[in-house]
Amino acid sequence: MAVKKLDQPRKWWDRLFAPSSCLAMITTVDRHGRVNAASYGTCTRVHHEPVHIAFTANVGSDTAHNVAATGEFVVNLPHFDRQSLEAVRVVGLPFAPGVNELEKAGLTAIPGSRVAPPRIEECPRHFECRVGWTKEWAGRLMVVGEVIAASVDADCVDPAGYILWDRVAPAHYCGAPYGGRFVSVRDVLAVDVPYEGPEVGEFLARERAMFKEH
């Protein structure tokens, strides 16, 4: 049975990408429409409104070639569970150009709503992006994209668009020195600012203004 996906309104996109840096599988297509997918341990929300997401790819990689050729990509955020993380590992393998990594990993492609690259059905959250700018450095290509559509599994958000953490279970990659190890955010703790200076009021007022409903 196909998972029901909810297209989220623009005012909720920022709250949907949390934590601010996540493990991701990024899908692109080449000039011929062939699908590519790759795993990225650090995919970061770098601007709130309009929402922008950034990641770095190896210069010369299929992802780098595809974003340069088409100007589009989709950020798919997987669950923290063994099956999803095994798929992340397969998608991250160095397959030859033109190979569909989603098929190799047993993942399901579903159409994007605004872009050519597909979403990954097994991932609970998706961010369709248009490339804003890129920059090469140290053998890497920094890619920053503006989110132009976002969707989520129907059972993973509340009516106000806030994440249900136990359903989403976002994952983080520990890094190459740790091998195939991943961690998850299982508990959420609200923490006040233990400081009484005027900066606190200024900060909270700015935060409320930035994230008020509109």
C-alpha positions as CSV (number, residue, x, y, z in Angstrom):
1,M,0.0,0.0,0.0
2,A,1.4,3.4,-1.0
3,V,2.2,5.8,1.8
4,K,0.0,8.9,1.9
5,K,2.1,12.0,1.4
6,L,1.0,15.4,2.6
7,D,2.1,18.5,0.6
8,Q,3.0,21.0,3.3
9,P,2.3,24.8,3.0
10,R,5.3,27.1,2.7
11,K,4.9,28.4,6.2
12,W,5.6,24.9,7.6
13,W,8.6,24.0,5.5
14,D,11.1,25.3,8.0
15,R,9.7,23.4,11.0
16,L,9.6,20.2,8.8
17,F,13.4,20.2,8.3
18,A,14.5,19.4,11.9
19,P,17.0,18.9,13.3
20,S,18.8,21.5,11.2
21,S,21.3,19.0,9.9
22,C,20.3,15.4,8.9
23,L,21.3,12.3,7.1
24,A,19.8,12.5,3.6
25,M,19.5,10.6,0.3
26,I,19.6,13.2,-2.5
27,T,18.0,12.4,-5.8
28,T,18.8,14.0,-9.1
29,V,18.3,13.3,-12.8
30,D,20.8,13.8,-15.7
31,R,20.1,15.5,-19.0
32,H,18.6,12.2,-20.3
33,G,16.2,11.9,-17.3
34,R,18.1,9.0,-15.8
35,V,17.7,8.9,-12.0
36,N,20.6,9.1,-9.6
37,A,20.6,8.9,-5.8
38,A,23.4,9.4,-3.3
39,S,23.7,9.4,0.5
40,Y,25.0,12.5,2.4
41,G,25.8,12.6,6.1
42,T,25.5,16.3,6.4
43,C,22.6,18.0,4.8
44,T,21.8,21.3,6.5
45,R,19.1,23.9,6.5
46,V,21.0,27.2,6.1
47,H,18.2,29.7,5.8
48,H,14.7,29.9,7.3
49,E,12.7,32.1,4.9
50,P,12.8,31.3,2.1
51,V,14.0,27.8,3.3
52,H,17.4,26.9,1.8
53,I,19.2,23.5,2.2
54,A,22.9,22.9,1.6
55,F,25.2,19.9,1.1
56,T,28.5,19.1,-0.5
57,A,29.3,16.6,-3.2
58,N,32.5,15.4,-4.7
59,V,33.5,17.4,-7.8
60,G,33.0,15.1,-10.7
61,S,30.3,13.0,-9.0
62,D,27.0,12.1,-10.7
63,T,25.2,14.4,-8.2
64,A,27.5,17.3,-9.0
65,H,27.1,16.8,-12.8
66,N,23.3,16.5,-12.5
67,V,22.7,19.6,-10.3
68,A,24.9,21.6,-12.7
69,A,23.0,20.2,-15.7
70,T,19.4,20.5,-14.5
71,G,19.5,22.9,-11.5
72,E,17.2,20.6,-9.4
73,F,17.5,18.0,-6.6
74,V,15.3,16.4,-3.9
75,V,16.4,16.0,-0.3
76,N,14.9,12.8,1.2
77,L,15.3,12.3,4.9
78,P,15.3,8.6,6.0
79,H,14.0,7.0,9.2
80,F,16.4,5.7,11.9
81,D,15.8,2.0,11.4
82,R,17.9,-0.9,10.1
83,Q,16.2,-1.3,6.8
84,S,16.3,2.4,6.0
85,L,20.0,2.7,7.0
86,E,20.9,-0.4,5.0
87,A,19.4,1.3,2.0
88,V,21.4,4.5,2.8
89,R,24.6,2.4,2.7
90,V,23.7,0.8,-0.7
91,V,22.8,4.2,-2.2
92,G,26.1,5.5,-1.1
93,L,28.1,2.9,-3.1
94,P,30.2,4.1,-6.1
95,F,28.0,2.7,-8.9
96,A,28.8,3.6,-12.5
97,P,27.1,6.6,-14.1
98,G,23.6,5.8,-15.4
99,V,23.0,3.1,-12.7
100,N,19.8,3.7,-10.8
101,E,20.8,3.5,-7.1
102,L,17.2,3.4,-6.0
103,E,16.7,0.1,-7.8
104,K,19.9,-1.4,-6.4
105,A,18.7,-0.5,-2.8
106,G,15.1,-1.7,-3.3
107,L,13.7,1.8,-2.9
108,T,10.6,3.2,-4.6
109,A,10.7,6.3,-6.7
110,I,7.6,8.5,-6.7
111,P,7.3,11.7,-8.8
112,G,8.2,15.1,-7.4
113,S,5.5,17.6,-7.4
114,R,7.6,20.6,-8.8
115,V,10.8,19.1,-10.0
116,A,12.0,16.2,-12.3
117,P,14.0,14.2,-9.7
118,P,11.8,11.7,-7.8
119,R,11.1,11.5,-4.1
120,I,11.8,8.3,-2.3
121,E,8.6,6.8,-1.0
122,E,10.3,5.0,2.0
123,C,11.6,8.3,3.4
124,P,9.0,10.2,5.5
125,R,10.1,13.7,4.5
126,H,11.0,15.3,1.1
127,F,12.2,18.7,0.1
128,E,12.2,19.6,-3.6
129,C,14.9,22.2,-4.4
130,R,16.0,24.5,-7.1
131,V,19.7,25.2,-7.1
132,G,20.5,28.7,-5.9
133,W,24.3,28.7,-6.1
134,T,27.3,26.4,-6.1
135,K,30.9,26.8,-5.2
136,E,33.9,24.5,-5.7
137,W,36.4,24.1,-2.9
138,A,38.9,21.4,-1.8
139,G,37.6,18.9,-4.3
140,R,34.0,19.4,-3.2
141,L,31.1,21.2,-4.7
142,M,28.9,23.2,-2.2
143,V,25.3,23.2,-3.4
144,V,22.7,25.5,-1.9
145,G,19.1,25.1,-3.0
146,E,15.9,26.9,-2.3
147,V,13.0,24.6,-1.3
148,I,10.1,25.0,-3.7
149,A,7.9,22.2,-2.4
150,A,7.9,19.9,0.7
151,S,5.9,16.8,1.6
152,V,5.7,14.4,4.5
153,D,4.1,11.1,5.5
154,A,0.6,11.8,6.7
155,D,1.2,10.1,10.1
156,C,4.5,12.0,10.8
157,V,3.2,15.5,11.6
158,D,0.6,17.1,13.8
159,P,-2.2,19.3,12.4
160,A,0.1,22.4,12.7
161,G,2.9,20.8,10.7
162,Y,5.2,20.0,13.7
163,I,7.2,16.8,13.5
164,L,6.0,13.7,15.5
165,W,9.5,12.6,16.6
166,D,8.7,9.0,17.4
167,R,7.3,8.6,13.9
168,V,9.9,10.5,12.0
169,A,13.0,9.3,14.0
170,P,15.6,11.4,12.1
171,A,19.0,9.9,11.7
172,H,22.6,11.2,11.8
173,Y,25.7,9.7,10.3
174,C,28.6,9.5,12.8
175,G,31.3,10.1,10.2
176,A,33.9,8.0,8.3
177,P,36.0,7.3,11.4
178,Y,33.1,5.4,13.0
179,G,32.3,3.2,9.9
180,G,28.7,2.4,9.4
181,R,27.4,3.9,12.6
182,F,24.4,6.2,12.9
183,V,22.7,7.9,15.8
184,S,19.1,9.2,16.3
185,V,17.3,11.9,18.3
186,R,15.0,9.9,20.5
187,D,14.2,12.4,23.3
188,V,13.3,16.1,22.9
189,L,14.2,18.4,25.8
190,A,13.0,22.0,26.0
191,V,15.7,24.2,27.6
192,D,15.3,27.8,28.8
193,V,18.0,30.4,28.6
194,P,19.6,30.6,32.1
195,Y,20.5,34.3,31.7
196,E,18.7,37.5,32.8
197,G,20.4,40.1,30.6
198,P,18.5,42.3,28.1
199,E,19.9,40.1,25.2
200,V,17.4,37.4,26.2
201,G,14.4,39.5,25.6
202,E,15.7,40.8,22.3
203,F,16.5,37.3,21.1
204,L,13.1,35.9,22.1
205,A,11.3,38.8,20.5
206,R,13.2,38.3,17.3
207,E,12.5,34.5,17.4
208,R,8.8,35.1,17.9
209,A,8.6,37.6,15.1
210,M,10.5,35.2,12.7
211,F,8.4,32.2,13.4
212,K,4.9,33.6,14.0
213,E,2.1,32.1,11.9
214,H,1.5,33.9,8.6
